[in-house]
Amino acid sequence: MSKFIPTELEVVQFIEPLELRQWLTQDNVPMLIDVREKEKYQEFNLGGNNISILEFASHINELDPDEPTVVYCQVGQKSFNAATLLIQSDFSSVYSLKGGIEGWIKLLKG
């Protein structure tokens, strides 16, 4: 399997579950942010920070804009919205997990 190399763009990028799984095995792992509610996060998560989409905007200044970041949620819509906020806040390498946790679980079952 080839190495995942993050890129810097001024738009939200999508990452496939398979690409993220590969990236998480490398040395340069991304900052992970789960924007689901705490209960969902506790049921199953990929690690990283749990910042509810409802509180997300008020926590952006606590995050490192230079660190490659992957945002995820249940199916991908809320994470895309949160990732867009990061791009608007001058984060340079921002990904939204395509299909969210449901896509990740499909990959594991596949």
VOGUZA-846359 format. One record per atom (N, C-alpha, C, CB): residue in one letter; x, y, z. Coordinates in steps of 0.02 Angstrom, whole numbers, plus 50000, padded with zeros to 5 digits. Glycine has a CB too. Example, Ala and Ser with C-alpha at 12.3 -4.5 7.8 and 13.67 -1.06 7.14 Angstrom:
// VOGUZA-846359
a506604971650390;a506154977550390;a506604983550390;a505654977650452;s506424988850354;s506844994750357;s506455000250394;s507044997050286;
This chain:
// VOGUZA-846359
m500424994150000;m500005000050000;m500455006250000;m499525000050061;s500275011049958;s500695017049954;s500575021650013;s500555020649889;k501065025950024;k501045030650080;k500555036250063;k501755033450095;f500165038450113;f499725044150104;f500115050550118;f499095043650151;i500095055150070;i500455061550078;i499945067150079;i500975062550021;p499865070550137;p499385076050141;p499605081950098;p499295078250213;t499115085550071;t499265091450032;t498945097550064;t499025090649959;e499215103350047;e498935109650072;e498535112950017;e499505114350097;l497905114250030;l497465117649983;l497035122550021;l497035112549943;e496755127349986;e496325132250019;e495595130150015;e496415139149988;v495475123650009;v494795120850009;v494795114550051;v494545119349936;v494205112450072;v494145106150109;v494285100450060;v493435105450142;q494695095750082;q494835089850042;q494465083950073;q495605088450038;f494285079150031;f493965073150057;f494485067550061;f493365070950013;i494425063550114;i494875057750121;i494445051550128;i495355058550182;e494615046550089;e494265040150092;e494475036450156;e494415035750029;p494025032350183;p494205028450243;p494845024450234;p493635023750262;l494945021450176;l495545017450163;l496175021850166;l495495013950095;e496135027850138;e496705032450140;e496865034550212;e496555038750097;l496335035850251;l496445037850321;l496745032050360;l495785040050354;r496515026050349;r496805020250384;r497545019750369;r496435013750364;q497735020850306;q498435020650287;q498825026150322;q498515021250210;w498545032250322;w498885038050352;w499005036950426;w498465044350341;l498535033750460;l498595032750532;l499135027650550;l497935030350560;t499405024050501;t499955019350514;t500635022650503;t499885013250468;q500645028750480;q501265032250465;q501505036450524;q501175036650403;d502095039450515;d502385043550568;d502035050250576;d503125044650554;n501795053050521;n501515059850520;n500755059850528;n501705063350455;v500495056450580;v499775055850587;v499445062650594;v499595051350647;p498835063350566;p498485069750570;p498155070850638;p497965070150515;m497965077050651;m497545078650708;m496845076250688;m497565086350727;l496525072250731;l495855069750718;l495365073750761;l495795062150733;i494805075750730;i494285079350767;i493615076150751;i494285086950751;d493285073550802;d492615070650796;d492115075950817;d492545064050839;v491665077950770;v491195083350786;v490505080750806;v491135087950726;r490455074250822;r489815071450845;r489715073050919;r489785063850832;e489115071650942;e488965072651013;e489365067551054;e488195071851026;k489485069251117;k489905065251162;k489685057951167;k489895068351231;e489025056751169;e488775049851176;e488985045651116;e488005049851183;k488915048351056;k489115044750995;k489865043550995;k488905048650932;y490245048551016;y490975047951019;y491175042251066;y491285054651042;q490825041851123;q491005036651172;q490815029651148;q490655038051239;e490295029151105;e490095022651078;e490635019851032;e489435023251040;f490905024150987;f491415021950939;f491745028150911;f491115017550882;n492415028150909;n492775033850880;n493445031550853;n492865039350932;l493765036050816;l494415034750787;l494975037850828;l494445037350715;g494785040750885;g495275044150927;g495255051650913;g495985041450914;g495735055150940;g495765062350929;g495305066150976;g495595063950858;n495185072350959;n494785076851000;n494045076050984;n494995084150989;n493625076551034;n492905076651024;n492665083751038;n492535071351070;i492485087250985;i492225094150991;i491565094250953;i492735099550963;s491005094450989;s490355094550958;s490295100150906;s489805095351011;i489955098650851;i489855103750799;i489535109950828;i489425100850742;l489135109250880;l488795114950911;l489285119750946;l488275112550960;e489855117050967;e490355121051003;e490985122250962;e490545117651069;f490985119550901;f491595119350862;f491905126250850;f491445116150795;a491505130950828;a491775137550810;a492145140850869;a491205142150787;s491905139650930;s492225142950987;s492865139451009;s491735143151045;h493035133750978;h493645130050997;h494195130350944;h493475122851012;i494045133350887;i494535133450832;i495205136450853;i494245137350772;n495185141750893;n495815145050913;n496245140750957;n495655151550948;e495995135050982;e496395130551023;e496775125350981;e495945126951074;l496625125250916;l496915120250871;l497495123150831;l496385117550823;d497935118850808;d498535120950771;d498385121350696;d499135116150784;p498385127350666;p498215128050596;p498745125150548;p498125135350579;d499335123650574;d499865120950532;d499875113250531;d500525123450554;e499475110250573;e499465102950578;e498935100050530;e499325100650651;p499115095150489;p498605091950447;p498045089350491;p498925086150404;t497425090550471;t496845089150513;t496325085150474;t496535095650540;v496055079950507;v495495076250479;v494905077050526;v495675068650468;v494345079350499;v493735080250537;v493245074750517;v493415087350526;y492915071750566;y492425066550549;y491805067050593;y492735059650557;c491255064150567;c490615064050602;c490275057350585;c490155070150582;q489625057050588;q489285050650576;q489275048850501;q488575051050603;v489065053550458;v489015052050387;v489415056850342;v488305052150366;g489675062250368;g490105066650329;g489865073750319;g490185063750264;q489245075350332;q488995082150320;q489245087150373;q488235082250319;k489175085450436;k489395090050489;k490155090950488;k489175087350558;s490515085650471;s491245086350468;s491455090950411;s491575079450460;f491085090650355;f491245095150300;f491125102450322;f490805093450238;n490575103650358;n490425110450382;n490985112850430;n489745110550418;a491195108450476;a491725110250523;a492385111450486;a491805104750576;a492535107150438;a493155107850400;a493155114450361;a493245101950351;t492575116550336;t492515122950302;t492685128750349;t491795123750273;l492455128250411;l492635133350461;l493385133750472;l492275131950528;l493715127850471;l494445127750480;l494795131150421;l494705120550488;i494565129650360;i494855132850301;i494765140450305;i494525130050236;q494175142550326;q494045149850332;q494475152950387;q493305151050348;s494735148850433;s495175151250486;s495915150250469;s495015147650552;d496065149450405;d496745148850379;d497115142450398;d497145154750403;f496745137050409;f497075130550415;f497265128350345;f496605125150451;s497845125050338;s498105123950271;s498005116950243;s498825125550270;s497895111950286;s497825105050262;s497255101850300;s498495101050272;v496645102450272;v496045100250307;v495665095150265;v495585106250323;y495495089550298;y495135084150265;y494495082550303;y495575077850261;s493985080550265;s493355078050293;s493315070750273;s492725082250267;l493185066350322;l493155059250309;l492525057650268;l493165055150375;k492625055150208;k492075053550163;k491665047850192;k492335051750092;g491015049050201;g490575043950229;g490585043650305;g490775037350202;g491015047550337;g491045047850410;g491175041050442;g490415050650436;i490955040450505;i491055034250543;i490715028350508;i490785035050615;e490145029650477;e489795024250442;e490215021550385;e489115026650415;g490555025950349;g491015023850296;g491595019850324;g491265029750257;w491855022050381;w492415018550413;w492205011450434;w492665022550476;i491605010950464;i491365004350486;i491264999750427;i490705005150527;k491015002350371;k490934998350310;k491604995650287;k490615002450253;l492134999850292;l492804997750272;l493034991950317;l493305003650278;l492914992550382;l493124987250429;l492754980750416;l493014989450502;k492114981250398;k491724975250385;k491864972350316;k490984976850391;g492104976750270;g492194974850200;g492704969450192;g492404980650160;
